[in-house]
Amino acid sequence: MSAPGTHPTPSDAPTGPTAVAPSASVGADPKRKPRRELLAASVGSVVEAYDWTIYGVLAPYFAEQLFPGSSPTARLIAAYLGFALGFLVRPLGSVIIGRLTDTRGRRFGLTLTVGLIAAGSLVLAIVPGHAAIGIGAPLIVVAARLVQGLSVGAENPTAAAYVTETAPDRHRYFYSAVSYGGVVLGSALSFIVLSVLLGVFGEAGVEDGAWRLAFVFGALLGLTALWIRRGAAESEVFAEDARERGGVSPWPVLRSHLRQLAVVFGIASGATTVFYFLTVDFPAYAQDAGAASKEEASGALLLGMAALLTGMLGAGRVADRIGALPVLRIGFAGLAFGSVPLLAGMVAGRVPVQLVTVVLLFLLGMPLAVSNVFVGRLFPPAVRAVAVGLPTALAISLFGGTFPALAELLRSADHGDWVPWWPAITCAAALLASWGVREHPLPANPIPE
């Protein structure tokens, strides 16, 4: 294999239908700044996760002003419908913007996605209320969320393609972990902003309009990310590949990678189901099971999120030494076979709720850490953004966006004890899917201690 700072030679590149293209890694050109490129990729993940999550967090506070309805419950349901519609367009965004990223360049895609989601936040910050413009208010809100859904559908695969092509060989999975860690930080930031608003304005003040400040903050955060990304260098791998391929259609390439597309879908399905179970539904599950109150479970999730970030960074370091597949498989195996017994122990009062969140989110951090670069390297640069984005967005829409509703349906039918089985089953499927591809070659030189 090639030494750090060089492209792998043909003899180093894997072969066969599941191998990554020889140009999947780029060396350390003295003029390039890998850390600046990592920052450019990661900052968008923070903005994406914050702007996407803050809508759901604030919906109970702005639903009264922006949505019509015969009761507060009807208005809140309408607000959540706007949240759900954003999920539906994510696959479309992964195709449209992903294709632009694969033709116009990684930097173009990075700036477009963060610009769109920031624009959506700005619209949500200034949209007049339902009392002022009637049905126009919810229509504007839904339009803004659809734009953000298109952006979010392409943001992570675009960042994944960029990190795949710019990360140093010896630290590729650590860079992958850092770039995906922005999603965790952005989600946590949304709850921090809500806590600050409630502390400063109180619940009544937030409902009266202080909620708009959270969207203003999201827009400013997006503009900052846009400035950072505009100064980032274009991927050398993309530029070289674009010169060589000319105007070749990507669809034959995608058809020749159907196995890899299925593997990405399987991996994303397992990860997103567990993520939404633990970060969205877990407080309701714990309270319904009598294991903890919603407040106690939410507090335990703070420890779990810290464990998630720790697990991701540690798993990235380990994967750079031993490969991504062992790390990914250990995480999914632990979730597939350990989550149901661990949660049963929590319900029985034998396992503290804090320990449950820490263990499960730490295990989830293992596949999340390596996924950005690992799945990116399954595809050639000509289709990388689309090929990563489409199956991932479909998995999130089908498994992540629907999980809270599925869990609530099971609880309403007195089958709340069935809820943990669905994440466990999807993780078992993800574990099986991981055997559909081979490990990428590791750098020849070990990482220094």
Protein Blocks (a to p, Z undefined) as FASTA:
>chain_A
ZZehiacdfklpcgdjkbccfklpccddfkbcfklmmmmmmmmmmmmmmmmmmmmmmmmm
mmmmmpgcfbfklmmmmmmmmmmmmmmmmmmmmmmmmmmmmmnojklmmmmmmmmmmmmm
mmmmmoccfklnommlmmmmmmmmmmmmmmmmmmmmmmmmmmmmmgcfklmmmmmmmmmm
mmmmmmmmmmmmmmmmmmmnommlmmnommmmmmmmmmmmmmmmmmmmmmpccdfklmmm
mmmnomacfklmmmmmmmmmmmmmmmmmmmmmmmmmmmmmmmmmmmmnopacfklmmmmm
mmmmmmmmmmmmmmmmmmmmnojklmmmmmmmmmmmmmmmmmmmmmnopacfklmmmmmm
mmmmmmmmmmmmmmmmmpcfklmmmmmmmmmmmmmmmmmmmmmmmmmmmmmnopmmmmmm
mmmmmmmmmmmmmmmpccddddfbdcdZZ
